[in-house]
């Protein structure tokens, strides 16, 4: 008959488990300390790299994007505070603050035309006009980083994807799947008709008109009733306007 373990055996087993637990905790602490040390070393080297290449980071958009990617890997956000050490070291906090202010100005200036939705590429072109710089000096990544900091202003400023385009929204209008589908369809010719919407999405006439009229009411669409076929066209400036047609207004 098999004997059950006695009190001494149970105590030895408990002591062994405690020893294993302590060893495990010590190993985990050593690993954590090593990782913290490596991370601190990397951050120090990153600061030295930033000092050495300060001008390249500020002037070269591709270099600036790669620098941000390096920072993200070690949990450093150079834009976290305009008065932080990184902002003082690089001055890029001021760069994105200024860019954010200019983005707000352009979005407000063009809102009456595009209803608060502007193509990211058009926004870049208008920003470069405003800054008197060539398009290559400002990347989409720069715009996206500046826009991400505008979220503190409340609902409205964000980037949405519609088909192959990225649109910057500066109004609190919520776009649902139906709205996005029509905006994507409009990218082909700049406009849609009720019949095109019905055919593309297999919607009823009532649903198509309801969604289109909602977009019209929100200022995202314009109507054109001047065609011989008698079909109303719903134009969407946010996917058709170029900086050539909006530049003058944005500068005003």
C-alpha positions in Angstrom: 0.0 0.0 0.0 1.4 3.4 -1.0 2.2 5.7 1.9 1.0 9.3 1.8 3.7 12.0 2.2 4.2 13.2 5.7 4.3 16.7 7.1 8.1 16.9 6.6 7.6 15.9 2.9 5.0 18.5 2.3 7.1 21.2 4.0 10.1 20.2 1.8 7.9 20.4 -1.3 6.6 23.9 -0.3 10.2 25.0 0.3 11.3 23.7 -3.1 8.5 25.6 -4.8 9.4 28.8 -3.0 13.0 28.4 -4.1 12.0 28.0 -7.7 9.7 31.0 -7.4 12.5 33.1 -6.0 14.9 32.0 -8.7 12.3 32.8 -11.3 11.7 36.3 -9.9 15.4 37.0 -9.7 15.9 35.9 -13.4 13.0 38.1 -14.4 14.4 41.1 -12.5 17.8 40.6 -14.0 16.3 40.5 -17.5 14.2 43.6 -16.8 17.2 45.5 -15.5 19.3 44.5 -18.5 16.5 45.7 -20.9 16.1 49.0 -19.0 19.9 49.5 -19.2 19.9 48.7 -22.9 17.0 51.0 -23.5 18.6 53.9 -21.6 21.8 53.4 -23.6 19.9 53.4 -26.8 18.0 56.6 -25.8 21.3 58.3 -25.0 22.7 57.2 -28.4 19.5 58.5 -30.0 20.0 61.9 -28.4 23.6 62.0 -29.6 22.4 61.1 -33.1 19.8 63.8 -32.9 22.3 66.5 -31.9 24.7 65.4 -34.7 22.0 65.4 -37.4 19.8 68.2 -36.1 19.8 70.1 -39.3 19.1 67.0 -41.5 16.1 66.1 -39.2 14.6 69.5 -39.6 15.3 70.1 -43.3 15.1 66.6 -44.9 11.5 65.2 -44.8 12.6 61.5 -45.5 15.3 61.7 -42.8 12.8 63.2 -40.4 10.3 60.4 -41.0 13.0 57.7 -40.4 14.0 59.5 -37.2 10.4 59.4 -35.9 10.3 55.7 -36.7 13.5 55.1 -34.6 12.0 57.1 -31.8 8.8 55.1 -31.8 10.7 51.8 -31.4 12.1 52.9 -28.0 8.9 54.7 -26.8 10.2 58.3 -27.4 7.8 60.9 -28.7 9.6 64.1 -29.7 6.3 65.8 -30.1 4.9 64.9 -26.7 5.6 68.4 -25.3 6.6 71.6 -27.1 8.6 72.5 -24.0 10.2 69.1 -23.5 13.9 68.2 -23.8 13.4 66.8 -27.4 11.7 70.0 -28.5 14.6 72.1 -27.1 17.1 69.7 -28.7 15.6 69.7 -32.2 13.1 72.4 -32.4 10.7 70.1 -34.3 8.0 70.7 -31.7 7.8 74.3 -33.1 7.8 72.9 -36.7 4.8 70.7 -36.1 3.0 73.3 -34.0 3.4 75.8 -36.8 2.3 73.2 -39.4 -0.8 72.4 -37.3 -1.8 76.0 -37.1 -1.5 76.3 -40.9 -3.5 73.1 -41.4 -6.3 74.6 -39.3 -6.2 77.9 -41.3 -6.4 76.0 -44.6 -9.2 73.7 -43.5 -11.3 76.6 -42.3 -10.6 78.7 -45.4 -11.7 75.8 -47.8 -14.6 74.5 -45.7 -17.2 76.5 -47.6 -16.0 74.8 -50.8 -15.4 71.2 -49.7 -17.7 70.9 -46.7 -14.8 70.2 -44.3 -13.2 67.3 -46.2 -10.0 67.9 -48.1 -7.7 65.5 -49.9 -4.4 65.0 -48.1 -2.5 65.7 -51.3 -4.4 68.9 -51.9 -3.7 69.9 -48.3 0.0 69.3 -48.8 0.0 71.5 -51.9 -1.8 74.3 -50.2 0.6 74.1 -47.2 3.6 74.3 -49.5 2.1 77.4 -51.2 1.5 78.9 -47.8 5.1 78.1 -46.7 6.6 79.1 -50.1 8.2 75.7 -50.3 8.3 72.9 -52.9 6.1 69.8 -52.4 9.1 67.5 -51.6 10.0 69.5 -48.5 6.8 68.4 -46.8 5.7 64.7 -46.6 2.3 63.2 -46.0 3.8 61.8 -42.8 4.6 65.3 -41.6 0.9 66.3 -42.2 -0.4 63.2 -40.4 1.8 63.8 -37.3 0.6 67.4 -37.1 -3.0 66.4 -37.6 -2.7 63.8 -34.8 -1.8 66.6 -32.4 -4.9 68.6 -33.4 -7.2 66.0 -31.9 -6.8 67.8 -28.6 -9.0 70.5 -30.1 -12.0 68.1 -29.9 -14.0 66.3 -32.5 -13.4 67.0 -36.1 -9.8 66.8 -37.0 -8.8 63.4 -38.3 -7.8 61.5 -41.4 -10.2 59.0 -43.0 -9.5 56.6 -45.9 -12.0 56.5 -48.7 -10.9 54.2 -51.5 -7.4 55.0 -52.5 -7.6 58.6 -51.1 -6.9 59.9 -47.6 -9.2 62.8 -46.6 -8.7 65.2 -43.8 -11.9 65.9 -41.9 -12.2 69.2 -40.0 -15.8 69.0 -39.0 -17.5 66.7 -36.5 -19.7 65.1 -39.2 -19.8 61.3 -38.8 -19.5 59.4 -42.1 -21.0 56.0 -42.2 -20.4 53.1 -44.7 -23.0 54.5 -47.2 -21.4 57.9 -47.2 -17.9 56.4 -47.7 -19.2 54.2 -50.6 -20.5 57.2 -52.5 -17.4 59.3 -51.9 -15.3 56.4 -53.3 -17.6 56.1 -56.3 -17.3 59.8 -57.0 -13.5 59.5 -57.3 -13.9 58.2 -60.9 -15.6 61.3 -62.4 -15.9 63.7 -59.5 -19.7 63.3 -59.4 -22.4 60.6 -59.1 -26.0 60.4 -60.1 -28.9 58.6 -58.3 -28.9 56.0 -61.1 -25.2 55.3 -60.7 -25.6 54.8 -57.0 -28.5 52.5 -57.4 -26.7 50.4 -60.0 -23.4 50.3 -58.0 -24.8 49.4 -54.6 -28.1 47.8 -55.6 -29.9 50.3 -53.5 -33.5 51.5 -53.8 -34.1 55.0 -55.2 -35.2 56.2 -51.8 -32.0 55.1 -50.1 -29.8 56.6 -52.8 -31.5 59.9 -52.6 -31.6 60.0 -48.8 -27.8 59.4 -48.5 -27.0 61.9 -51.3 -29.3 64.6 -49.8 -27.6 64.0 -46.4 -24.2 64.7 -47.9 -25.6 67.7 -49.7 -27.0 69.0 -46.4 -23.7 68.5 -44.7 -22.0 70.7 -47.4 -20.0 67.8 -48.8 -21.8 67.8 -52.2 -22.9 70.3 -54.8 -25.7 69.8 -57.3 -25.7 70.3 -61.0 -29.1 70.2 -62.9 -27.9 71.7 -66.2 -27.4 68.6 -68.3 -29.4 67.6 -71.3 -30.2 64.2 -70.0 -32.0 65.8 -67.1 -30.1 63.8 -64.5 -29.0 65.6 -61.4 -25.3 65.3 -60.7 -23.9 65.4 -57.2 -20.4 66.8 -57.3 -18.0 66.2 -54.4 -15.2 68.9 -54.2 -13.3 67.0 -51.6 -12.3 64.4 -54.2 -12.1 66.6 -57.3 -10.7 70.0 -56.3 -7.1 70.7 -57.0 -4.9 73.2 -55.2 -5.0 75.4 -58.3 -8.7 76.1 -57.7 -8.6 76.5 -54.0 -5.2 78.1 -53.5 -6.5 81.7 -53.8 -9.1 81.1 -51.2 -6.8 79.4 -48.8 -4.4 82.4 -49.0 -7.1 84.9 -48.2 
